[in-house]
């Protein structure tokens, strides 16, 4: 069985990918993030700038949704990801102390898959 067409298809896909990347990278390099967001928004394309720990709490759509809340220790943290009421309510964790607790506290370990 002749599989040479597979090599041709892979080469064509690689060529098209490189071609599209050149076009996209060329267009994005000439514009600021704000310009790209504005153009995409006008075209009704969902868009948001890539963020980091410093910029995420300042992003308009995250501020509007109240995604970050102040922890009692003073730093910002994400709020509870679910809402059962109009406002997301939950006691935020505070540093525990054996002297301030009359009950035995059991540590909880969260494991992600």
C-alpha positions as CSV (number, residue, x, y, z in Angstrom):
1,X,0.0,0.0,0.0
2,X,1.4,3.4,-1.0
3,X,1.3,5.9,1.9
4,X,3.2,8.7,0.1
5,X,0.0,10.8,0.1
6,X,0.3,10.9,3.9
7,X,3.7,12.6,3.6
8,X,2.2,15.0,1.1
9,X,-0.7,15.8,3.4
10,X,1.6,16.3,6.4
11,X,3.8,18.6,4.3
12,X,0.8,20.6,3.1
13,X,-0.5,21.0,6.6
14,X,2.9,22.1,7.9
15,X,3.2,24.6,5.0
16,X,-0.3,26.0,5.6
17,X,0.3,26.3,9.4
18,X,3.6,28.2,8.8
19,X,1.8,30.4,6.3
20,X,-1.0,31.3,8.7
21,X,1.4,31.8,11.6
22,X,3.4,34.3,9.5
23,X,0.2,36.2,8.7
24,X,-1.1,36.2,12.3
25,X,2.3,37.0,13.8
26,X,2.9,39.8,11.3
27,X,-0.5,41.4,12.1
28,X,-0.2,41.1,15.8
29,X,3.4,42.4,16.0
30,X,2.3,45.7,14.4
31,X,-0.5,46.3,17.0
32,X,-0.8,46.8,20.7
33,X,-2.8,44.4,22.9
34,X,-5.5,47.1,23.3
35,X,-5.8,47.5,19.5
36,X,-6.1,43.7,19.1
37,X,-8.7,43.4,21.8
38,X,-10.7,46.3,20.3
39,X,-10.7,44.9,16.8
40,X,-11.6,41.4,18.0
41,X,-14.4,42.9,20.2
42,X,-15.8,44.8,17.2
43,X,-15.9,41.5,15.3
44,X,-17.7,39.8,18.3
45,X,-14.7,37.5,18.9
46,X,-14.4,36.7,22.6
47,X,-11.0,38.0,23.6
48,X,-9.0,38.9,26.7
49,X,-5.3,39.8,27.1
50,X,-3.1,37.1,28.6
51,X,-2.6,37.9,32.3
52,X,-0.4,37.1,35.2
53,X,-0.7,37.4,38.9
54,X,-0.1,41.1,38.8
55,X,-2.4,42.0,35.9
56,X,-5.3,39.6,36.4
57,X,-6.9,41.4,39.4
58,X,-7.0,44.6,37.3
59,X,-8.7,43.2,34.2
60,X,-12.1,44.8,33.6
61,X,-14.1,41.6,33.1
62,X,-12.7,40.1,36.3
63,X,-13.2,43.2,38.3
64,X,-16.8,43.5,37.1
65,X,-17.5,39.9,38.2
66,X,-15.8,40.4,41.6
67,X,-13.5,37.4,40.9
68,X,-10.8,38.5,43.4
69,X,-11.4,39.2,47.1
70,X,-9.2,40.4,49.9
71,X,-8.0,37.6,52.2
72,X,-8.0,38.5,56.0
73,X,-4.2,38.2,55.8
74,X,-4.2,41.1,53.4
75,X,-3.6,39.6,49.9
76,X,-5.9,39.1,47.0
77,X,-7.2,35.7,46.2
78,X,-9.9,34.2,43.9
79,X,-13.3,34.2,45.4
80,X,-15.4,31.0,45.7
81,X,-15.9,29.7,42.1
82,X,-19.6,29.0,42.7
83,X,-22.6,31.0,43.9
84,X,-25.6,29.6,45.7
85,X,-26.9,33.0,46.6
86,X,-26.8,36.5,45.0
87,X,-23.4,37.1,46.8
88,X,-20.7,34.5,47.1
89,X,-20.3,33.9,50.8
90,X,-17.8,31.8,52.5
91,X,-15.6,32.3,55.5
92,X,-12.1,32.8,54.1
93,X,-9.4,30.7,55.7
94,X,-7.3,32.3,58.4
95,X,-4.1,31.1,59.9
96,X,-5.0,28.6,62.6
97,X,-3.5,28.6,66.0
98,X,-3.6,25.8,68.7
99,X,-3.8,28.5,71.4
100,X,-6.8,30.2,69.9
101,X,-8.8,27.0,69.2
102,X,-10.5,24.9,71.8
103,X,-11.3,22.2,69.3
104,X,-9.0,19.8,67.5
105,X,-8.5,21.0,63.9
106,X,-8.0,18.4,61.2
107,X,-5.9,19.4,58.2
108,X,-7.6,18.9,54.9
109,X,-5.5,18.0,51.8
110,X,-7.0,18.8,48.4
111,X,-5.7,16.6,45.6
112,X,-6.3,17.6,42.0
113,X,-6.4,15.1,39.2
